[in-house]
Amino acid sequence: MGKEHGHVNWMDQIFKEYEREGGLKNNPGFGKPLPESALSKYIRRPRIGFLPLWIKWQKEIREKLAELVRLKK
């Protein structure tokens, strides 16, 4: 790692050195899928992946508002 835009990016340099020395492979979960509990705040959508729960709520609110507007007309 060198200089980027005239300065040394110390964090990138430290992480690359840690990675080069095999530091990531010493982590207990290295190479394993995330447990379901790590994704509990998210909803599973086929072909899309995991989305934050607030996006689901945002969609529900939008649909309810559209229904109210439709009913008022």
CHARMM internal coordinates of N, CA and C (Angstrom, degrees):
IC EDIT
DIST 1 N 1 CA 1.4485
DIST 1 CA 1 C 1.5130
ANGL 1 N 1 CA 1 C 108.25
DIST 1 C 2 N 1.2450
ANGL 1 CA 1 C 2 N 113.58
DIHE 1 N 1 CA 1 C 2 N 141.38
DIST 2 N 2 CA 1.4504
ANGL 1 C 2 N 2 CA 118.02
DIHE 1 CA 1 C 2 N 2 CA -179.33
DIST 2 CA 2 C 1.5010
ANGL 2 N 2 CA 2 C 110.56
DIHE 1 C 2 N 2 CA 2 C -128.35
DIST 2 C 3 N 1.3009
ANGL 2 CA 2 C 3 N 112.80
DIHE 2 N 2 CA 2 C 3 N -144.17
DIST 3 N 3 CA 1.4589
ANGL 2 C 3 N 3 CA 118.70
DIHE 2 CA 2 C 3 N 3 CA -178.43
DIST 3 CA 3 C 1.5184
ANGL 3 N 3 CA 3 C 109.87
DIHE 2 C 3 N 3 CA 3 C -91.95
DIST 3 C 4 N 1.3032
ANGL 3 CA 3 C 4 N 115.64
DIHE 3 N 3 CA 3 C 4 N 138.42
DIST 4 N 4 CA 1.4558
ANGL 3 C 4 N 4 CA 122.33
DIHE 3 CA 3 C 4 N 4 CA 173.91
DIST 4 CA 4 C 1.5113
ANGL 4 N 4 CA 4 C 107.16
DIHE 3 C 4 N 4 CA 4 C -122.59
DIST 4 C 5 N 1.2928
ANGL 4 CA 4 C 5 N 116.95
DIHE 4 N 4 CA 4 C 5 N 122.04
DIST 5 N 5 CA 1.4590
ANGL 4 C 5 N 5 CA 122.36
DIHE 4 CA 4 C 5 N 5 CA 179.96
DIST 5 CA 5 C 1.5318
ANGL 5 N 5 CA 5 C 111.03
DIHE 4 C 5 N 5 CA 5 C 56.45
DIST 5 C 6 N 1.3371
ANGL 5 CA 5 C 6 N 116.46
DIHE 5 N 5 CA 5 C 6 N 37.21
DIST 6 N 6 CA 1.4499
ANGL 5 C 6 N 6 CA 120.28
DIHE 5 CA 5 C 6 N 6 CA 174.92
DIST 6 CA 6 C 1.5169
ANGL 6 N 6 CA 6 C 115.46
DIHE 5 C 6 N 6 CA 6 C 85.17
DIST 6 C 7 N 1.3225
ANGL 6 CA 6 C 7 N 119.23
DIHE 6 N 6 CA 6 C 7 N 5.60
DIST 7 N 7 CA 1.4627
ANGL 6 C 7 N 7 CA 120.06
DIHE 6 CA 6 C 7 N 7 CA 177.87
DIST 7 CA 7 C 1.5216
ANGL 7 N 7 CA 7 C 109.94
DIHE 6 C 7 N 7 CA 7 C -139.56
DIST 7 C 8 N 1.3115
ANGL 7 CA 7 C 8 N 115.48
DIHE 7 N 7 CA 7 C 8 N 158.06
DIST 8 N 8 CA 1.4668
ANGL 7 C 8 N 8 CA 121.16
DIHE 7 CA 7 C 8 N 8 CA 179.40
DIST 8 CA 8 C 1.5193
ANGL 8 N 8 CA 8 C 108.15
DIHE 7 C 8 N 8 CA 8 C -86.69
DIST 8 C 9 N 1.3212
ANGL 8 CA 8 C 9 N 116.89
DIHE 8 N 8 CA 8 C 9 N 130.29
DIST 9 N 9 CA 1.4573
ANGL 8 C 9 N 9 CA 121.76
DIHE 8 CA 8 C 9 N 9 CA 177.14
DIST 9 CA 9 C 1.5306
ANGL 9 N 9 CA 9 C 106.99
DIHE 8 C 9 N 9 CA 9 C -90.19
DIST 9 C 10 N 1.3309
ANGL 9 CA 9 C 10 N 115.85
DIHE 9 N 9 CA 9 C 10 N 91.93
DIST 10 N 10 CA 1.4596
ANGL 9 C 10 N 10 CA 121.87
DIHE 9 CA 9 C 10 N 10 CA -173.43
DIST 10 CA 10 C 1.5219
ANGL 10 N 10 CA 10 C 112.91
DIHE 9 C 10 N 10 CA 10 C -63.90
DIST 10 C 11 N 1.3082
ANGL 10 CA 10 C 11 N 118.15
DIHE 10 N 10 CA 10 C 11 N -39.82
DIST 11 N 11 CA 1.4668
ANGL 10 C 11 N 11 CA 120.01
DIHE 10 CA 10 C 11 N 11 CA -178.17
DIST 11 CA 11 C 1.5204
ANGL 11 N 11 CA 11 C 111.09
DIHE 10 C 11 N 11 CA 11 C -65.46
DIST 11 C 12 N 1.3312
ANGL 11 CA 11 C 12 N 117.19
DIHE 11 N 11 CA 11 C 12 N -42.34
DIST 12 N 12 CA 1.4693
ANGL 11 C 12 N 12 CA 119.65
DIHE 11 CA 11 C 12 N 12 CA 176.59
DIST 12 CA 12 C 1.5161
ANGL 12 N 12 CA 12 C 110.55
DIHE 11 C 12 N 12 CA 12 C -61.92
DIST 12 C 13 N 1.3157
ANGL 12 CA 12 C 13 N 116.54
DIHE 12 N 12 CA 12 C 13 N -41.40
DIST 13 N 13 CA 1.4577
ANGL 12 C 13 N 13 CA 121.23
DIHE 12 CA 12 C 13 N 13 CA -179.56
DIST 13 CA 13 C 1.5320
ANGL 13 N 13 CA 13 C 110.39
DIHE 12 C 13 N 13 CA 13 C -63.40
DIST 13 C 14 N 1.3134
ANGL 13 CA 13 C 14 N 117.28
DIHE 13 N 13 CA 13 C 14 N -45.50
DIST 14 N 14 CA 1.4678
ANGL 13 C 14 N 14 CA 121.75
DIHE 13 CA 13 C 14 N 14 CA -179.89
DIST 14 CA 14 C 1.5279
ANGL 14 N 14 CA 14 C 110.55
DIHE 13 C 14 N 14 CA 14 C -64.08
DIST 14 C 15 N 1.3419
ANGL 14 CA 14 C 15 N 117.28
DIHE 14 N 14 CA 14 C 15 N -43.42
DIST 15 N 15 CA 1.4620
ANGL 14 C 15 N 15 CA 120.05
DIHE 14 CA 14 C 15 N 15 CA -178.54
DIST 15 CA 15 C 1.5254
ANGL 15 N 15 CA 15 C 111.37
DIHE 14 C 15 N 15 CA 15 C -66.79
DIST 15 C 16 N 1.3277
ANGL 15 CA 15 C 16 N 117.47
DIHE 15 N 15 CA 15 C 16 N -42.60
DIST 16 N 16 CA 1.4741
ANGL 15 C 16 N 16 CA 120.33
DIHE 15 CA 15 C 16 N 16 CA 178.88
DIST 16 CA 16 C 1.5204
ANGL 16 N 16 CA 16 C 110.66
DIHE 15 C 16 N 16 CA 16 C -61.11
DIST 16 C 17 N 1.3199
ANGL 16 CA 16 C 17 N 117.74
DIHE 16 N 16 CA 16 C 17 N -39.85
DIST 17 N 17 CA 1.4608
ANGL 16 C 17 N 17 CA 121.11
DIHE 16 CA 16 C 17 N 17 CA 178.35
DIST 17 CA 17 C 1.5307
ANGL 17 N 17 CA 17 C 110.49
DIHE 16 C 17 N 17 CA 17 C -65.41
DIST 17 C 18 N 1.3221
ANGL 17 CA 17 C 18 N 116.83
DIHE 17 N 17 CA 17 C 18 N -43.59
DIST 18 N 18 CA 1.4627
ANGL 17 C 18 N 18 CA 122.66
DIHE 17 CA 17 C 18 N 18 CA 177.78
DIST 18 CA 18 C 1.5277
ANGL 18 N 18 CA 18 C 110.20
DIHE 17 C 18 N 18 CA 18 C -60.24
DIST 18 C 19 N 1.3388
ANGL 18 CA 18 C 19 N 116.27
DIHE 18 N 18 CA 18 C 19 N -43.52
DIST 19 N 19 CA 1.4596
ANGL 18 C 19 N 19 CA 121.71
DIHE 18 CA 18 C 19 N 19 CA 179.45
DIST 19 CA 19 C 1.5308
ANGL 19 N 19 CA 19 C 110.76
DIHE 18 C 19 N 19 CA 19 C -65.97
DIST 19 C 20 N 1.3168
ANGL 19 CA 19 C 20 N 116.88
DIHE 19 N 19 CA 19 C 20 N -42.14
DIST 20 N 20 CA 1.4681
ANGL 19 C 20 N 20 CA 122.27
DIHE 19 CA 19 C 20 N 20 CA -178.68
DIST 20 CA 20 C 1.5296
ANGL 20 N 20 CA 20 C 110.59
DIHE 19 C 20 N 20 CA 20 C -63.68
DIST 20 C 21 N 1.3276
ANGL 20 CA 20 C 21 N 116.54
DIHE 20 N 20 CA 20 C 21 N -33.33
DIST 21 N 21 CA 1.4652
ANGL 20 C 21 N 21 CA 120.87
DIHE 20 CA 20 C 21 N 21 CA -179.92
DIST 21 CA 21 C 1.5266
ANGL 21 N 21 CA 21 C 112.48
DIHE 20 C 21 N 21 CA 21 C -83.72
DIST 21 C 22 N 1.3303
ANGL 21 CA 21 C 22 N 117.69
DIHE 21 N 21 CA 21 C 22 N 4.73
DIST 22 N 22 CA 1.4611
ANGL 21 C 22 N 22 CA 121.15
DIHE 21 CA 21 C 22 N 22 CA 177.70
DIST 22 CA 22 C 1.5071
ANGL 22 N 22 CA 22 C 114.31
DIHE 21 C 22 N 22 CA 22 C 82.79
DIST 22 C 23 N 1.3143
ANGL 22 CA 22 C 23 N 117.83
DIHE 22 N 22 CA 22 C 23 N 16.14
DIST 23 N 23 CA 1.4604
ANGL 22 C 23 N 23 CA 121.87
DIHE 22 CA 22 C 23 N 23 CA -177.74
DIST 23 CA 23 C 1.5176
ANGL 23 N 23 CA 23 C 113.55
DIHE 22 C 23 N 23 CA 23 C -58.71
DIST 23 C 24 N 1.3310
ANGL 23 CA 23 C 24 N 117.35
DIHE 23 N 23 CA 23 C 24 N -36.05
DIST 24 N 24 CA 1.4615
ANGL 23 C 24 N 24 CA 119.44
DIHE 23 CA 23 C 24 N 24 CA -179.19
DIST 24 CA 24 C 1.5190
ANGL 24 N 24 CA 24 C 111.95
DIHE 23 C 24 N 24 CA 24 C -68.92
DIST 24 C 25 N 1.3118
ANGL 24 CA 24 C 25 N 116.79
DIHE 24 N 24 CA 24 C 25 N -33.38
DIST 25 N 25 CA 1.4668
ANGL 24 C 25 N 25 CA 120.27
DIHE 24 CA 24 C 25 N 25 CA -177.79
DIST 25 CA 25 C 1.5202
ANGL 25 N 25 CA 25 C 112.14
DIHE 24 C 25 N 25 CA 25 C -70.49
DIST 25 C 26 N 1.3173
ANGL 25 CA 25 C 26 N 117.11
DIHE 25 N 25 CA 25 C 26 N -15.98
DIST 26 N 26 CA 1.4609
ANGL 25 C 26 N 26 CA 120.82
DIHE 25 CA 25 C 26 N 26 CA 178.57
DIST 26 CA 26 C 1.5245
ANGL 26 N 26 CA 26 C 112.32
DIHE 25 C 26 N 26 CA 26 C -83.72
DIST 26 C 27 N 1.3149
ANGL 26 CA 26 C 27 N 117.81
DIHE 26 N 26 CA 26 C 27 N -8.54
DIST 27 N 27 CA 1.4642
ANGL 26 C 27 N 27 CA 121.01
DIHE 26 CA 26 C 27 N 27 CA 177.82
DIST 27 CA 27 C 1.5197
ANGL 27 N 27 CA 27 C 109.67
DIHE 26 C 27 N 27 CA 27 C -71.38
DIST 27 C 28 N 1.3396
ANGL 27 CA 27 C 28 N 118.70
DIHE 27 N 27 CA 27 C 28 N 137.52
DIST 28 N 28 CA 1.4680
ANGL 27 C 28 N 28 CA 120.96
DIHE 27 CA 27 C 28 N 28 CA -175.28
DIST 28 CA 28 C 1.5267
ANGL 28 N 28 CA 28 C 114.31
DIHE 27 C 28 N 28 CA 28 C -60.61
DIST 28 C 29 N 1.3251
ANGL 28 CA 28 C 29 N 118.82
DIHE 28 N 28 CA 28 C 29 N -29.28
DIST 29 N 29 CA 1.4572
ANGL 28 C 29 N 29 CA 120.29
DIHE 28 CA 28 C 29 N 29 CA -177.70
DIST 29 CA 29 C 1.5194
ANGL 29 N 29 CA 29 C 114.41
DIHE 28 C 29 N 29 CA 29 C -97.79
DIST 29 C 30 N 1.3171
ANGL 29 CA 29 C 30 N 117.82
DIHE 29 N 29 CA 29 C 30 N 9.25
DIST 30 N 30 CA 1.4617
ANGL 29 C 30 N 30 CA 121.05
DIHE 29 CA 29 C 30 N 30 CA -175.91
DIST 30 CA 30 C 1.5329
ANGL 30 N 30 CA 30 C 111.36
DIHE 29 C 30 N 30 CA 30 C -58.55
DIST 30 C 31 N 1.3295
ANGL 30 CA 30 C 31 N 116.03
DIHE 30 N 30 CA 30 C 31 N 127.16
DIST 31 N 31 CA 1.4592
ANGL 30 C 31 N 31 CA 121.66
DIHE 30 CA 30 C 31 N 31 CA 176.65
DIST 31 CA 31 C 1.5182
ANGL 31 N 31 CA 31 C 114.65
DIHE 30 C 31 N 31 CA 31 C 80.40
DIST 31 C 32 N 1.3200
ANGL 31 CA 31 C 32 N 117.52
DIHE 31 N 31 CA 31 C 32 N 2.62
DIST 32 N 32 CA 1.4658
ANGL 31 C 32 N 32 CA 120.82
DIHE 31 CA 31 C 32 N 32 CA -179.38
DIST 32 CA 32 C 1.5274
ANGL 32 N 32 CA 32 C 109.28
DIHE 31 C 32 N 32 CA 32 C -106.39
DIST 32 C 33 N 1.3383
ANGL 32 CA 32 C 33 N 117.58
DIHE 32 N 32 CA 32 C 33 N 151.19
DIST 33 N 33 CA 1.4711
ANGL 32 C 33 N 33 CA 119.34
DIHE 32 CA 32 C 33 N 33 CA 177.41
DIST 33 CA 33 C 1.5234
ANGL 33 N 33 CA 33 C 110.80
DIHE 32 C 33 N 33 CA 33 C -68.23
DIST 33 C 34 N 1.3220
ANGL 33 CA 33 C 34 N 115.36
DIHE 33 N 33 CA 33 C 34 N 155.52
DIST 34 N 34 CA 1.4578
ANGL 33 C 34 N 34 CA 119.94
DIHE 33 CA 33 C 34 N 34 CA 177.04
DIST 34 CA 34 C 1.5236
ANGL 34 N 34 CA 34 C 109.89
DIHE 33 C 34 N 34 CA 34 C -66.65
DIST 34 C 35 N 1.3236
ANGL 34 CA 34 C 35 N 118.24
DIHE 34 N 34 CA 34 C 35 N 142.40
DIST 35 N 35 CA 1.4645
ANGL 34 C 35 N 35 CA 119.99
DIHE 34 CA 34 C 35 N 35 CA 176.42
DIST 35 CA 35 C 1.5266
ANGL 35 N 35 CA 35 C 109.93
DIHE 34 C 35 N 35 CA 35 C -70.26
DIST 35 C 36 N 1.3165
ANGL 35 CA 35 C 36 N 116.49
DIHE 35 N 35 CA 35 C 36 N 154.69
DIST 36 N 36 CA 1.4683
ANGL 35 C 36 N 36 CA 121.42
DIHE 35 CA 35 C 36 N 36 CA 179.35
DIST 36 CA 36 C 1.5249
ANGL 36 N 36 CA 36 C 111.65
DIHE 35 C 36 N 36 CA 36 C -56.51
DIST 36 C 37 N 1.3239
ANGL 36 CA 36 C 37 N 117.22
DIHE 36 N 36 CA 36 C 37 N -32.86
DIST 37 N 37 CA 1.4674
ANGL 36 C 37 N 37 CA 120.06
DIHE 36 CA 36 C 37 N 37 CA -178.50
DIST 37 CA 37 C 1.5269
ANGL 37 N 37 CA 37 C 111.79
DIHE 36 C 37 N 37 CA 37 C -63.41
DIST 37 C 38 N 1.3207
ANGL 37 CA 37 C 38 N 118.01
DIHE 37 N 37 CA 37 C 38 N -27.59
DIST 38 N 38 CA 1.4611
ANGL 37 C 38 N 38 CA 121.09
DIHE 37 CA 37 C 38 N 38 CA 178.85
DIST 38 CA 38 C 1.5253
ANGL 38 N 38 CA 38 C 111.41
DIHE 37 C 38 N 38 CA 38 C -70.34
DIST 38 C 39 N 1.3056
ANGL 38 CA 38 C 39 N 116.34
DIHE 38 N 38 CA 38 C 39 N -20.77
DIST 39 N 39 CA 1.4584
ANGL 38 C 39 N 39 CA 121.57
DIHE 38 CA 38 C 39 N 39 CA -177.53
DIST 39 CA 39 C 1.5161
ANGL 39 N 39 CA 39 C 112.53
DIHE 38 C 39 N 39 CA 39 C -109.79
DIST 39 C 40 N 1.3251
ANGL 39 CA 39 C 40 N 117.66
DIHE 39 N 39 CA 39 C 40 N 15.40
DIST 40 N 40 CA 1.4631
ANGL 39 C 40 N 40 CA 120.76
DIHE 39 CA 39 C 40 N 40 CA -174.46
DIST 40 CA 40 C 1.5296
ANGL 40 N 40 CA 40 C 113.21
DIHE 39 C 40 N 40 CA 40 C -64.70
DIST 40 C 41 N 1.3397
ANGL 40 CA 40 C 41 N 118.39
DIHE 40 N 40 CA 40 C 41 N -23.14
DIST 41 N 41 CA 1.4612
ANGL 40 C 41 N 41 CA 120.57
DIHE 40 CA 40 C 41 N 41 CA 179.88
DIST 41 CA 41 C 1.5331
ANGL 41 N 41 CA 41 C 111.61
DIHE 40 C 41 N 41 CA 41 C -82.24
DIST 41 C 42 N 1.3076
ANGL 41 CA 41 C 42 N 116.65
DIHE 41 N 41 CA 41 C 42 N -2.80
DIST 42 N 42 CA 1.4567
ANGL 41 C 42 N 42 CA 120.68
DIHE 41 CA 41 C 42 N 42 CA -174.44
DIST 42 CA 42 C 1.5149
ANGL 42 N 42 CA 42 C 110.72
DIHE 41 C 42 N 42 CA 42 C -114.96
DIST 42 C 43 N 1.3371
ANGL 42 CA 42 C 43 N 116.50
DIHE 42 N 42 CA 42 C 43 N 157.86
DIST 43 N 43 CA 1.4573
ANGL 42 C 43 N 43 CA 120.19
DIHE 42 CA 42 C 43 N 43 CA 176.71
DIST 43 CA 43 C 1.5295
ANGL 43 N 43 CA 43 C 108.20
DIHE 42 C 43 N 43 CA 43 C -107.29
DIST 43 C 44 N 1.3055
ANGL 43 CA 43 C 44 N 116.54
DIHE 43 N 43 CA 43 C 44 N 144.49
DIST 44 N 44 CA 1.4593
ANGL 43 C 44 N 44 CA 122.08
DIHE 43 CA 43 C 44 N 44 CA -177.92
DIST 44 CA 44 C 1.5113
ANGL 44 N 44 CA 44 C 108.89
DIHE 43 C 44 N 44 CA 44 C -89.39
DIST 44 C 45 N 1.3305
ANGL 44 CA 44 C 45 N 116.16
DIHE 44 N 44 CA 44 C 45 N 127.10
DIST 45 N 45 CA 1.4590
ANGL 44 C 45 N 45 CA 121.51
DIHE 44 CA 44 C 45 N 45 CA 177.32
DIST 45 CA 45 C 1.5143
ANGL 45 N 45 CA 45 C 107.98
DIHE 44 C 45 N 45 CA 45 C -120.84
DIST 45 C 46 N 1.3424
ANGL 45 CA 45 C 46 N 118.92
DIHE 45 N 45 CA 45 C 46 N 125.45
DIST 46 N 46 CA 1.4619
ANGL 45 C 46 N 46 CA 121.28
DIHE 45 CA 45 C 46 N 46 CA 179.54
DIST 46 CA 46 C 1.5315
ANGL 46 N 46 CA 46 C 110.89
DIHE 45 C 46 N 46 CA 46 C -56.23
DIST 46 C 47 N 1.2873
ANGL 46 CA 46 C 47 N 116.21
DIHE 46 N 46 CA 46 C 47 N 138.86
DIST 47 N 47 CA 1.4691
ANGL 46 C 47 N 47 CA 125.86
DIHE 46 CA 46 C 47 N 47 CA 177.11
DIST 47 CA 47 C 1.5262
ANGL 47 N 47 CA 47 C 113.55
DIHE 46 C 47 N 47 CA 47 C 64.63
DIST 47 C 48 N 1.3186
ANGL 47 CA 47 C 48 N 118.54
DIHE 47 N 47 CA 47 C 48 N -5.47
DIST 48 N 48 CA 1.4627
ANGL 47 C 48 N 48 CA 120.48
DIHE 47 CA 47 C 48 N 48 CA -179.60
DIST 48 CA 48 C 1.5237
ANGL 48 N 48 CA 48 C 110.41
DIHE 47 C 48 N 48 CA 48 C -110.07
DIST 48 C 49 N 1.3146
ANGL 48 CA 48 C 49 N 117.10
DIHE 48 N 48 CA 48 C 49 N -35.98
DIST 49 N 49 CA 1.4515
ANGL 48 C 49 N 49 CA 120.39
DIHE 48 CA 48 C 49 N 49 CA -176.44
DIST 49 CA 49 C 1.5101
ANGL 49 N 49 CA 49 C 110.78
DIHE 48 C 49 N 49 CA 49 C 106.13
DIST 49 C 50 N 1.3037
ANGL 49 CA 49 C 50 N 116.71
DIHE 49 N 49 CA 49 C 50 N -151.64
DIST 50 N 50 CA 1.4516
ANGL 49 C 50 N 50 CA 121.62
DIHE 49 CA 49 C 50 N 50 CA -177.15
DIST 50 CA 50 C 1.5199
ANGL 50 N 50 CA 50 C 110.46
DIHE 49 C 50 N 50 CA 50 C -97.89
DIST 50 C 51 N 1.3119
ANGL 50 CA 50 C 51 N 115.46
DIHE 50 N 50 CA 50 C 51 N 135.78
DIST 51 N 51 CA 1.4582
ANGL 50 C 51 N 51 CA 121.88
DIHE 50 CA 50 C 51 N 51 CA 177.78
DIST 51 CA 51 C 1.5212
ANGL 51 N 51 CA 51 C 108.88
DIHE 50 C 51 N 51 CA 51 C -120.82
DIST 51 C 52 N 1.3326
ANGL 51 CA 51 C 52 N 117.51
DIHE 51 N 51 CA 51 C 52 N 148.02
DIST 52 N 52 CA 1.4636
ANGL 51 C 52 N 52 CA 119.10
DIHE 51 CA 51 C 52 N 52 CA 175.78
DIST 52 CA 52 C 1.5314
ANGL 52 N 52 CA 52 C 110.74
DIHE 51 C 52 N 52 CA 52 C -61.19
DIST 52 C 53 N 1.3109
ANGL 52 CA 52 C 53 N 115.13
DIHE 52 N 52 CA 52 C 53 N 147.34
DIST 53 N 53 CA 1.4626
ANGL 52 C 53 N 53 CA 121.48
DIHE 52 CA 52 C 53 N 53 CA -177.55
DIST 53 CA 53 C 1.5225
ANGL 53 N 53 CA 53 C 111.54
DIHE 52 C 53 N 53 CA 53 C -61.27
DIST 53 C 54 N 1.3270
ANGL 53 CA 53 C 54 N 117.79
DIHE 53 N 53 CA 53 C 54 N -31.56
DIST 54 N 54 CA 1.4642
ANGL 53 C 54 N 54 CA 119.88
DIHE 53 CA 53 C 54 N 54 CA -178.35
DIST 54 CA 54 C 1.5268
ANGL 54 N 54 CA 54 C 111.47
DIHE 53 C 54 N 54 CA 54 C -64.27
DIST 54 C 55 N 1.3309
ANGL 54 CA 54 C 55 N 118.01
DIHE 54 N 54 CA 54 C 55 N -25.60
DIST 55 N 55 CA 1.4697
ANGL 54 C 55 N 55 CA 119.91
DIHE 54 CA 54 C 55 N 55 CA 177.31
DIST 55 CA 55 C 1.5233
ANGL 55 N 55 CA 55 C 109.39
DIHE 54 C 55 N 55 CA 55 C -68.57
DIST 55 C 56 N 1.3306
ANGL 55 CA 55 C 56 N 116.76
DIHE 55 N 55 CA 55 C 56 N -38.77
DIST 56 N 56 CA 1.4649
ANGL 55 C 56 N 56 CA 120.63
DIHE 55 CA 55 C 56 N 56 CA 176.43
DIST 56 CA 56 C 1.5240
ANGL 56 N 56 CA 56 C 109.85
DIHE 55 C 56 N 56 CA 56 C -61.42
DIST 56 C 57 N 1.3383
ANGL 56 CA 56 C 57 N 116.43
DIHE 56 N 56 CA 56 C 57 N -45.73
DIST 57 N 57 CA 1.4612
ANGL 56 C 57 N 57 CA 120.71
DIHE 56 CA 56 C 57 N 57 CA -179.86
DIST 57 CA 57 C 1.5207
ANGL 57 N 57 CA 57 C 110.87
DIHE 56 C 57 N 57 CA 57 C -64.23
DIST 57 C 58 N 1.3280
ANGL 57 CA 57 C 58 N 116.54
DIHE 57 N 57 CA 57 C 58 N -39.88
DIST 58 N 58 CA 1.4583
ANGL 57 C 58 N 58 CA 120.45
DIHE 57 CA 57 C 58 N 58 CA 178.96
DIST 58 CA 58 C 1.5298
ANGL 58 N 58 CA 58 C 110.63
DIHE 57 C 58 N 58 CA 58 C -60.61
DIST 58 C 59 N 1.3222
ANGL 58 CA 58 C 59 N 116.92
DIHE 58 N 58 CA 58 C 59 N -41.31
DIST 59 N 59 CA 1.4631
ANGL 58 C 59 N 59 CA 121.43
DIHE 58 CA 58 C 59 N 59 CA 178.66
DIST 59 CA 59 C 1.5338
ANGL 59 N 59 CA 59 C 110.22
DIHE 58 C 59 N 59 CA 59 C -65.25
DIST 59 C 60 N 1.3324
ANGL 59 CA 59 C 60 N 116.49
DIHE 59 N 59 CA 59 C 60 N -43.65
DIST 60 N 60 CA 1.4634
ANGL 59 C 60 N 60 CA 120.16
DIHE 59 CA 59 C 60 N 60 CA 179.40
DIST 60 CA 60 C 1.5296
ANGL 60 N 60 CA 60 C 111.22
DIHE 59 C 60 N 60 CA 60 C -61.53
DIST 60 C 61 N 1.3281
ANGL 60 CA 60 C 61 N 116.77
DIHE 60 N 60 CA 60 C 61 N -42.39
DIST 61 N 61 CA 1.4646
ANGL 60 C 61 N 61 CA 120.74
DIHE 60 CA 60 C 61 N 61 CA 178.92
DIST 61 CA 61 C 1.5226
ANGL 61 N 61 CA 61 C 110.38
DIHE 60 C 61 N 61 CA 61 C -63.71
DIST 61 C 62 N 1.3285
ANGL 61 CA 61 C 62 N 116.59
DIHE 61 N 61 CA 61 C 62 N -44.19
DIST 62 N 62 CA 1.4584
ANGL 61 C 62 N 62 CA 121.06
DIHE 61 CA 61 C 62 N 62 CA 179.13
DIST 62 CA 62 C 1.5287
ANGL 62 N 62 CA 62 C 111.17
DIHE 61 C 62 N 62 CA 62 C -60.07
DIST 62 C 63 N 1.3469
ANGL 62 CA 62 C 63 N 116.41
DIHE 62 N 62 CA 62 C 63 N -41.93
DIST 63 N 63 CA 1.4656
ANGL 62 C 63 N 63 CA 120.43
DIHE 62 CA 62 C 63 N 63 CA 179.26
DIST 63 CA 63 C 1.5316
ANGL 63 N 63 CA 63 C 111.09
DIHE 62 C 63 N 63 CA 63 C -66.14
DIST 63 C 64 N 1.3386
ANGL 63 CA 63 C 64 N 117.70
DIHE 63 N 63 CA 63 C 64 N -40.38
DIST 64 N 64 CA 1.4707
ANGL 63 C 64 N 64 CA 121.05
DIHE 63 CA 63 C 64 N 64 CA 179.22
DIST 64 CA 64 C 1.5278
ANGL 64 N 64 CA 64 C 110.59
DIHE 63 C 64 N 64 CA 64 C -65.17
DIST 64 C 65 N 1.3353
ANGL 64 CA 64 C 65 N 116.84
DIHE 64 N 64 CA 64 C 65 N -41.76
DIST 65 N 65 CA 1.4604
ANGL 64 C 65 N 65 CA 120.08
DIHE 64 CA 64 C 65 N 65 CA 178.17
DIST 65 CA 65 C 1.5190
ANGL 65 N 65 CA 65 C 111.46
DIHE 64 C 65 N 65 CA 65 C -63.37
DIST 65 C 66 N 1.3323
ANGL 65 CA 65 C 66 N 116.82
DIHE 65 N 65 CA 65 C 66 N -42.11
DIST 66 N 66 CA 1.4614
ANGL 65 C 66 N 66 CA 120.29
DIHE 65 CA 65 C 66 N 66 CA 178.39
DIST 66 CA 66 C 1.5229
ANGL 66 N 66 CA 66 C 110.50
DIHE 65 C 66 N 66 CA 66 C -63.45
DIST 66 C 67 N 1.3249
ANGL 66 CA 66 C 67 N 117.39
DIHE 66 N 66 CA 66 C 67 N -38.09
DIST 67 N 67 CA 1.4574
ANGL 66 C 67 N 67 CA 121.24
DIHE 66 CA 66 C 67 N 67 CA 178.04
DIST 67 CA 67 C 1.5375
ANGL 67 N 67 CA 67 C 110.94
DIHE 66 C 67 N 67 CA 67 C -65.62
DIST 67 C 68 N 1.3269
ANGL 67 CA 67 C 68 N 117.27
DIHE 67 N 67 CA 67 C 68 N -40.75
DIST 68 N 68 CA 1.4669
ANGL 67 C 68 N 68 CA 120.93
DIHE 67 CA 67 C 68 N 68 CA 177.78
DIST 68 CA 68 C 1.5247
ANGL 68 N 68 CA 68 C 111.11
DIHE 67 C 68 N 68 CA 68 C -63.47
DIST 68 C 69 N 1.3059
ANGL 68 CA 68 C 69 N 116.85
DIHE 68 N 68 CA 68 C 69 N -42.42
DIST 69 N 69 CA 1.4747
ANGL 68 C 69 N 69 CA 120.71
DIHE 68 CA 68 C 69 N 69 CA 178.54
DIST 69 CA 69 C 1.5130
ANGL 69 N 69 CA 69 C 109.54
DIHE 68 C 69 N 69 CA 69 C -63.19
DIST 69 C 70 N 1.3306
ANGL 69 CA 69 C 70 N 116.51
DIHE 69 N 69 CA 69 C 70 N -42.29
DIST 70 N 70 CA 1.4789
ANGL 69 C 70 N 70 CA 120.99
DIHE 69 CA 69 C 70 N 70 CA -179.81
DIST 70 CA 70 C 1.5318
ANGL 70 N 70 CA 70 C 110.02
DIHE 69 C 70 N 70 CA 70 C -63.69
DIST 70 C 71 N 1.3352
ANGL 70 CA 70 C 71 N 116.88
DIHE 70 N 70 CA 70 C 71 N -42.96
DIST 71 N 71 CA 1.4568
ANGL 70 C 71 N 71 CA 120.70
DIHE 70 CA 70 C 71 N 71 CA -179.28
DIST 71 CA 71 C 1.5335
ANGL 71 N 71 CA 71 C 112.37
DIHE 70 C 71 N 71 CA 71 C -66.97
DIST 71 C 72 N 1.3092
ANGL 71 CA 71 C 72 N 116.28
DIHE 71 N 71 CA 71 C 72 N -33.96
DIST 72 N 72 CA 1.4717
ANGL 71 C 72 N 72 CA 120.17
DIHE 71 CA 71 C 72 N 72 CA 179.86
DIST 72 CA 72 C 1.5179
ANGL 72 N 72 CA 72 C 110.98
DIHE 71 C 72 N 72 CA 72 C -67.97
DIST 72 C 73 N 1.3185
ANGL 72 CA 72 C 73 N 117.39
DIHE 72 N 72 CA 72 C 73 N -32.25
DIST 73 N 73 CA 1.4745
ANGL 72 C 73 N 73 CA 120.75
DIHE 72 CA 72 C 73 N 73 CA 179.72
DIST 73 CA 73 C 1.4808
ANGL 73 N 73 CA 73 C 108.08
DIHE 72 C 73 N 73 CA 73 C -76.15
END
COOR INIT
IC SEED 1 N 1 CA 1 C
IC BUILD
